[in-house]
């Protein structure tokens, strides 16, 4: 994606925690205006007076699919998704492939929101010892074995997320949809470290 697409490397998160940031992207309004000033599992919800992006596309004739969860609102069906798959990461490329197969011979436009948990905490404690010993630690973080192990875990899951994206792109190509599909890869709040998540 980075080599063949357009990279936006100077943009900012309006609210550096999960749910409010995601709601901001889907509603086109900052969290203080869209109602989601906290986490869904803490009782917050996007204002139902708004029309989130999946519903806008659904109303325009798109079929809308989502895999895993969004936490942009308490009700993903209200958001406008026709079909929602399970939450296991291993299911996502397979689910994406099934969606593309359905649309390969159809002129019907579609939205598929693939939500990976690969780089979201908690990380499994199975980092790469060699990577932990050789990688660069950001200058604002303490360079010690604990920090290196944590960042190495993060990098392991970045690789996993990258592999998922690769499978999705291959599937689009396989079904002849690559040239007619816009693929957007984004994040809600950035890395789960100091000066990223939880940090304006």
C-alpha positions as CSV (number, residue, x, y, z in Angstrom):
1,X,0.0,0.0,0.0
2,X,2.8,2.4,0.9
3,X,4.6,1.8,-2.4
4,X,1.6,1.8,-4.7
5,X,-0.7,4.2,-2.9
6,X,-0.7,7.6,-1.3
7,X,0.7,8.0,2.2
8,X,-0.7,10.6,4.5
9,X,2.0,11.1,7.1
10,X,1.1,14.4,8.7
11,X,-2.4,14.0,10.1
12,X,-3.6,14.2,13.6
13,X,-5.9,12.2,16.0
14,X,-8.8,14.3,17.3
15,X,-9.1,12.2,20.5
16,X,-6.3,9.7,21.3
17,X,-8.3,6.8,22.6
18,X,-10.1,4.0,20.7
19,X,-13.9,4.6,20.5
20,X,-14.0,8.4,20.3
21,X,-11.4,8.5,17.5
22,X,-13.2,5.8,15.5
23,X,-16.5,7.6,15.9
24,X,-14.8,10.8,14.7
25,X,-13.8,9.1,11.5
26,X,-17.2,7.5,10.9
27,X,-19.2,10.6,11.8
28,X,-16.9,13.3,10.3
29,X,-17.2,15.2,13.6
30,X,-14.9,15.5,16.6
31,X,-16.0,13.4,19.6
32,X,-17.3,16.5,21.5
33,X,-19.7,17.0,18.6
34,X,-20.6,13.4,17.8
35,X,-21.4,12.3,21.4
36,X,-18.7,9.7,21.8
37,X,-16.4,11.3,24.4
38,X,-15.6,8.0,26.1
39,X,-15.5,4.3,25.6
40,X,-18.5,2.2,24.4
41,X,-18.0,-0.3,27.2
42,X,-18.2,2.7,29.7
43,X,-21.6,3.7,28.5
44,X,-20.8,6.2,25.8
45,X,-22.4,6.2,22.3
46,X,-22.4,8.1,19.1
47,X,-25.4,10.5,18.8
48,X,-28.2,8.7,16.9
49,X,-29.1,12.1,15.4
50,X,-26.0,11.6,13.1
51,X,-25.7,9.5,10.0
52,X,-22.4,7.5,10.2
53,X,-20.5,6.7,7.0
54,X,-21.6,3.1,6.6
55,X,-25.3,4.2,6.7
56,X,-24.6,7.0,4.2
57,X,-23.2,4.4,1.8
58,X,-25.9,1.9,2.6
59,X,-28.5,4.5,1.8
60,X,-26.7,5.2,-1.5
61,X,-27.1,1.5,-2.5
62,X,-23.9,-0.1,-1.2
63,X,-23.8,-3.4,0.5
64,X,-22.0,-2.9,3.8
65,X,-20.0,-5.5,5.7
66,X,-17.9,-5.4,8.9
67,X,-15.6,-7.9,10.5
68,X,-14.7,-8.0,14.2
69,X,-16.0,-5.0,16.1
70,X,-15.8,-1.2,15.7
71,X,-16.8,0.2,19.1
72,X,-17.8,3.4,17.2
73,X,-21.2,3.0,18.7
74,X,-23.0,0.5,20.9
75,X,-25.0,-0.8,17.9
76,X,-23.1,-1.7,14.7
77,X,-26.4,-2.5,12.9
78,X,-27.5,1.1,13.6
79,X,-24.2,2.3,12.1
80,X,-25.4,0.8,8.8
81,X,-23.8,-2.6,8.4
82,X,-25.8,-5.3,6.6
83,X,-23.6,-8.1,7.7
84,X,-21.2,-8.5,10.6
85,X,-18.7,-11.4,11.0
86,X,-17.0,-12.8,14.1
87,X,-14.2,-11.3,16.1
88,X,-11.3,-13.7,15.6
89,X,-8.4,-12.3,13.7
90,X,-7.9,-15.6,11.7
91,X,-11.4,-15.1,10.3
92,X,-10.8,-11.7,8.7
93,X,-9.0,-12.6,5.5
94,X,-11.3,-15.5,4.9
95,X,-14.3,-13.3,5.5
96,X,-12.9,-10.6,3.2
97,X,-12.4,-13.2,0.5
98,X,-16.0,-14.4,0.7
99,X,-17.2,-10.8,0.4
100,X,-15.1,-10.2,-2.7
101,X,-16.2,-13.5,-4.2
102,X,-19.8,-12.3,-3.9
103,X,-19.1,-9.1,-5.7
104,X,-16.7,-10.3,-8.4
105,X,-19.5,-10.8,-10.9
106,X,-21.8,-8.0,-9.6
107,X,-21.8,-4.3,-10.3
108,X,-23.1,-3.7,-6.8
109,X,-20.8,-1.4,-4.8
110,X,-19.7,-2.5,-1.4
111,X,-18.0,-1.3,1.8
112,X,-16.0,-3.8,3.8
113,X,-14.6,-2.6,7.2
114,X,-11.9,-5.0,8.3
115,X,-10.9,-4.2,11.9
116,X,-7.8,-5.9,13.1
117,X,-7.0,-6.3,16.8
118,X,-3.4,-7.4,16.0
119,X,-1.7,-4.2,17.3
120,X,-4.1,-3.6,20.1
121,X,-3.2,-4.4,23.7
122,X,-3.0,-6.7,25.5
123,X,0.0,-8.2,23.6
124,X,0.8,-11.9,24.0
125,X,4.2,-12.3,25.8
126,X,5.9,-14.0,22.8
127,X,8.2,-11.3,21.4
128,X,11.2,-11.9,19.3
129,X,14.3,-11.9,21.5
130,X,16.7,-11.1,18.6
131,X,14.5,-8.2,17.5
132,X,14.2,-6.9,21.0
133,X,18.0,-6.8,21.2
134,X,18.6,-5.0,17.9
135,X,15.8,-2.5,17.3
136,X,15.8,1.2,17.9
137,X,13.9,2.5,21.0
138,X,12.2,5.9,20.5
139,X,14.3,8.5,22.3
140,X,11.5,9.6,24.6
141,X,11.2,6.0,26.1
142,X,13.5,4.3,28.5
143,X,15.9,1.9,26.8
144,X,15.7,-1.1,29.0
145,X,14.8,-4.8,28.6
146,X,11.2,-4.3,29.6
147,X,10.6,-1.5,27.0
148,X,12.4,-3.5,24.3
149,X,10.4,-6.6,25.0
150,X,7.1,-4.6,24.8
151,X,8.1,-2.8,21.6
152,X,9.2,-6.1,20.1
153,X,5.8,-7.6,20.8
154,X,4.2,-4.6,19.1
155,X,6.4,-5.1,16.0
156,X,5.5,-8.8,15.9
157,X,1.8,-7.8,15.6
158,X,2.6,-5.1,13.1
159,X,4.0,-7.9,10.9
160,X,0.8,-9.9,11.5
161,X,-1.4,-6.9,10.5
162,X,0.8,-6.4,7.4
163,X,0.3,-10.0,6.4
164,X,-3.5,-9.6,6.8
165,X,-3.5,-6.6,4.5
166,X,-1.4,-8.6,2.0
167,X,-4.0,-11.4,1.9
168,X,-6.8,-8.9,1.4
169,X,-5.0,-7.2,-1.5
170,X,-4.3,-10.6,-3.1
171,X,-8.0,-11.5,-2.8
172,X,-9.1,-8.3,-4.4
173,X,-6.7,-9.0,-7.3
174,X,-7.8,-12.6,-7.5
175,X,-11.5,-11.6,-8.0
176,X,-10.7,-8.8,-10.4
177,X,-11.7,-6.0,-8.0
178,X,-8.3,-4.4,-7.4
179,X,-8.7,-1.7,-10.0
180,X,-12.2,-0.7,-9.0
181,X,-11.7,-0.8,-5.2
182,X,-10.4,2.0,-3.0
183,X,-8.4,0.6,0.0
184,X,-7.9,2.8,3.0
185,X,-5.6,1.7,5.8
186,X,-5.8,3.9,8.9
187,X,-5.5,3.7,12.7
188,X,-7.6,5.2,15.5
189,X,-4.9,6.6,17.8
190,X,-1.5,5.3,16.9
191,X,0.9,3.2,18.8
192,X,-0.1,2.1,22.4
193,X,3.0,3.9,23.9
194,X,3.8,7.2,25.4
195,X,3.4,10.2,23.0
196,X,1.0,8.2,20.9
197,X,-2.2,6.7,22.4
198,X,-3.6,8.8,25.2
199,X,-1.4,11.7,24.2
200,X,-2.5,14.8,22.3
